[in-house]
Amino acid sequence: MAKDKVYFVSDMHFGSTVFEHPKVTEKRFVRWLDTIREEAKVLYLLGDIFDFWFEYKKVVPRGFTRFLGKIAEMHDQGTEIHFFTGNHDIWMFDYFQEEVGAIVHTKPLTVAIDGKNFYLAHGDGLGDDSHSFKLIRSIFHNRFCQVLFAGIPSRWGIGFAHSWSKQSRQKGLASPAPYFGEDKEHLVLYAKAYIKEHPDIDYLIFGHRHILLDLMLNRKSRMMIIGDWMQYFSYAVFDGKELNLEQYTAPYDL
């Protein structure tokens, strides 16, 4: 089988303590990877793959063995792997490049794929003018703050990070995230403004918002927000001609 498809997926939040069985989502995702690995020429992981990630100088967070092993296997078999940092797994440094062979992106990426121009990003901070969000984001991205956090023993730092994350995730899982409409949704407003300056873009793909959205912005440009692997188990796939938003419907495996 030829490797001729490109996949986009985001927001698995591996390791989240919100899940009753935290490894279930990881196992299910790995099963999905097994279904696509023979035909996936590129896999874009668009952020918040982990509910928390911080690479200390000599250690990385415990767990995720099945996922990391499968990603490394796919890379070794010829699939190009791209990691985008999200707002939950900002602190990726060189582990994934050295151990998995992945390409890590800390900013949005514009890339040509089979003659189409794609704009790819996790989506946090794009079009959101909230002062509180900007403040938190600036702290998390600040190199000095990263050095300070690295000085905290990992058992305390990681525990604190999961507690912080759990509060937002519990709110998010209480009910599906609402779609605010074209005139209020930050990523839609951002995408519309972006294509005015970059009319050559065919597709804009985002994660972050935990909603499923497939929207034509004009006759040429189309945007997607590709959901998550907490409620929707969704992804986008491009076969060189068509871009589709799909969901993995296989049963759970505990």
C-alpha distance (Angstrom), angle and dihedral (degrees) to the residues before:
residue distance angle dihedral
M1 . . .
A2 3.80 . .
K3 3.77 120.7 .
D4 3.79 97.3 -124.9
K5 3.82 107.1 134.4
V6 3.80 133.3 86.5
Y7 3.81 119.9 -148.0
F8 3.79 131.0 -159.4
V9 3.80 123.8 -166.4
S10 3.81 137.1 157.7
D11 3.78 148.6 169.0
M12 3.79 104.2 43.2
H13 3.83 91.4 144.8
F14 3.79 92.0 -157.3
G15 3.79 111.3 -160.1
S16 3.78 96.4 27.5
T17 3.79 111.8 154.1
V18 3.81 88.9 -147.1
F19 3.81 89.0 82.4
E20 3.79 117.4 85.6
H21 3.81 88.1 -143.7
P22 3.84 105.8 26.9
K23 3.82 94.5 -170.2
V24 3.81 94.0 55.2
T25 3.80 95.1 80.9
E26 3.80 91.2 45.1
K27 3.82 91.7 51.7
R28 3.78 91.9 46.6
F29 3.80 91.7 49.4
V30 3.80 91.4 50.1
R31 3.80 89.3 52.0
W32 3.80 88.2 53.9
L33 3.81 90.3 49.3
D34 3.79 88.2 54.7
T35 3.81 89.7 55.9
I36 3.82 93.3 53.8
R37 3.81 104.6 32.7
E38 3.81 95.9 93.2
E39 3.82 93.2 55.3
A40 3.82 102.7 29.1
K41 3.80 110.7 105.8
V42 3.83 91.5 170.0
L43 3.80 132.3 17.9
Y44 3.80 119.2 -165.3
L45 3.81 114.3 -162.8
L46 3.80 101.3 -163.7
G47 3.79 102.1 -159.3
D48 3.80 143.0 -76.0
I49 3.78 88.4 64.9
F50 3.79 85.6 145.8
D51 3.76 126.7 38.2
F52 3.79 85.6 -135.4
W53 3.78 132.7 2.3
F54 3.79 130.2 175.6
E55 3.79 124.9 162.8
Y56 3.78 109.4 -146.8
K57 3.78 114.9 -162.6
K58 3.80 94.8 -93.8
V59 3.82 105.2 11.8
V60 3.80 140.0 48.4
P61 3.83 127.4 -159.8
R62 3.77 115.5 -68.5
G63 3.80 119.8 -107.4
F64 3.82 136.6 23.3
T65 3.82 90.6 107.4
R66 3.80 95.9 145.3
F67 3.78 93.3 48.5
L68 3.80 96.4 45.1
G69 3.79 91.8 45.9
K70 3.81 92.8 50.8
I71 3.81 92.9 47.2
A72 3.81 90.3 50.4
E73 3.81 90.1 48.1
M74 3.80 92.0 51.0
H75 3.80 90.5 49.4
D76 3.79 90.7 50.6
Q77 3.81 89.2 51.2
G78 3.79 92.5 54.6
T79 3.80 106.8 -89.4
E80 3.79 114.0 135.2
I81 3.81 109.3 -131.1
H82 3.81 124.7 -155.0
F83 3.81 124.7 -172.8
F84 3.81 120.1 -163.3
T85 3.77 117.5 -164.7
G86 3.79 114.1 -123.6
N87 3.78 131.0 -166.7
H88 3.83 90.8 -87.8
D89 3.81 98.8 44.9
I90 3.80 101.3 35.4
W91 3.78 96.5 133.9
M92 3.79 101.5 75.7
F93 3.79 113.4 137.0
D94 3.83 123.1 161.8
Y95 3.82 105.0 -37.5
F96 3.80 96.4 96.6
Q97 3.78 94.3 45.9
E98 3.79 93.6 49.1
E99 3.81 101.5 36.5
V100 3.81 103.5 30.0
G101 3.79 103.6 22.6
A102 3.80 92.4 -124.3
I103 3.80 127.7 148.0
V104 3.81 112.2 -123.7
H105 3.81 121.8 -148.8
T106 3.78 123.0 -165.5
K107 3.81 94.4 177.5
P108 3.81 136.2 42.1
L109 3.79 115.1 -74.4
T110 3.79 131.3 -143.5
V111 3.79 111.5 -158.2
A112 3.80 137.6 166.9
I113 3.81 113.9 -128.5
D114 3.80 120.1 -177.4
G115 3.79 91.9 -26.4
K116 3.81 96.3 -46.0
N117 3.80 125.8 106.8
F118 3.81 115.7 -129.2
Y119 3.80 128.7 -168.3
L120 3.81 109.0 -158.6
A121 3.80 129.3 -172.9
H122 3.77 141.5 143.1
G123 3.79 88.0 -121.8
D124 3.80 105.6 -133.3
G125 3.77 112.7 135.8
L126 3.81 94.6 12.5
G127 3.79 110.5 127.3
D128 3.82 92.6 -14.2
D129 3.80 110.2 123.7
S130 3.81 95.0 178.1
H131 3.82 108.4 138.6
S132 3.82 92.5 -148.8
F133 3.81 92.2 52.2
K134 3.80 92.1 46.8
L135 3.82 90.5 50.3
I136 3.81 94.0 50.6
R137 3.81 91.5 44.4
S138 3.81 92.5 50.3
I139 3.81 90.4 51.2
F140 3.81 93.0 49.7
H141 3.81 92.0 48.2
N142 3.79 94.6 45.2
R143 3.82 111.8 111.5
F144 3.81 93.2 -147.9
C145 3.82 91.0 53.4
Q146 3.80 89.1 50.0
V147 3.80 90.1 53.9
L148 3.81 90.5 49.6
F149 3.81 91.3 50.1
A150 3.80 90.6 48.9
G151 3.80 88.0 59.4
I152 3.81 91.4 61.6
P153 3.84 113.0 91.7
S154 3.79 107.3 -100.8
R155 3.82 94.6 -121.9
W156 3.81 89.8 60.7
G157 3.80 98.9 36.0
I158 3.79 95.7 49.6
G159 3.81 91.6 43.5
F160 3.79 91.1 52.8
A161 3.81 91.9 47.4
H162 3.81 93.1 52.2
S163 3.82 91.2 48.5
W164 3.80 90.1 51.8
S165 3.79 92.0 48.1
K166 3.79 94.5 45.6
Q167 3.79 92.7 63.2
S168 3.81 93.5 58.1
R169 3.80 94.3 40.3
Q170 3.82 93.3 52.0
K171 3.78 89.3 54.7
G172 3.78 90.7 47.5
L173 3.81 95.0 50.3
A174 3.80 94.2 47.8
S175 3.83 87.6 81.4
P176 3.80 135.6 -11.3
A177 3.80 114.3 -77.8
P178 3.82 109.2 -98.1
Y179 3.77 123.8 -119.0
F180 3.80 107.0 -127.1
G181 3.79 96.7 -158.8
E182 3.79 133.8 -109.0
D183 3.80 93.7 -70.1
K184 3.82 95.2 52.2
E185 3.80 108.8 26.0
H186 3.82 106.2 106.4
L187 3.78 96.3 -147.2
V188 3.79 92.8 48.1
L189 3.80 91.1 51.0
Y190 3.79 90.1 46.4
A191 3.82 92.4 49.1
K192 3.80 92.7 49.5
A193 3.80 91.2 50.3
Y194 3.81 91.9 45.5
I195 3.81 96.3 53.7
K196 3.80 90.7 51.4
E197 3.80 87.0 64.4
H198 3.82 94.5 34.5
P199 3.82 107.3 35.3
D200 3.82 91.8 166.7
I201 3.82 92.7 73.5
D202 3.80 113.5 110.8
Y203 3.81 100.9 -179.3
L204 3.81 134.9 21.3
I205 3.81 114.9 -167.3
F206 3.81 125.5 -170.9
G207 3.78 141.1 169.8
H208 3.80 125.5 -172.6
R209 3.79 101.6 84.7
H210 3.82 98.2 73.4
I211 3.81 92.3 -135.6
L212 3.80 133.4 113.1
L213 3.80 111.9 -121.8
D214 3.79 131.6 161.8
L215 3.80 110.1 177.2
M216 3.80 135.2 169.1
L217 3.80 108.2 -139.8
N218 3.80 94.8 -173.5
R219 3.80 137.8 -27.3
K220 3.80 91.8 -64.4
S221 3.81 110.2 24.5
R222 3.79 125.7 69.2
M223 3.80 129.9 178.5
M224 3.78 133.6 -157.7
I225 3.78 134.1 -167.5
I226 3.77 100.9 -161.8
G227 3.80 104.1 -152.8
D228 3.80 121.0 -134.9
W229 3.80 147.0 -91.2
M230 3.79 94.2 -108.4
Q231 3.80 98.3 71.8
Y232 3.81 110.3 -5.5
F233 3.84 106.2 33.7
S234 3.78 86.7 -149.6
Y235 3.79 138.2 159.6
A236 3.80 141.8 165.0
V237 3.78 124.7 -120.2
F238 3.81 130.4 -166.1
D239 3.79 118.2 -162.5
G240 3.80 96.5 -174.5
K241 3.80 93.0 -88.9
E242 3.80 109.9 38.1
L243 3.81 133.4 36.4
N244 3.80 114.3 -150.8
L245 3.79 134.9 -177.8
E246 3.80 109.8 -140.0
Q247 3.80 142.1 170.8
Y248 3.80 131.1 -136.4
T249 3.79 107.3 -127.0
A250 3.81 103.7 177.7
P251 3.81 114.8 129.8
Y252 3.78 122.0 -95.9
D253 3.78 119.4 -92.8
L254 3.80 115.5 -155.3
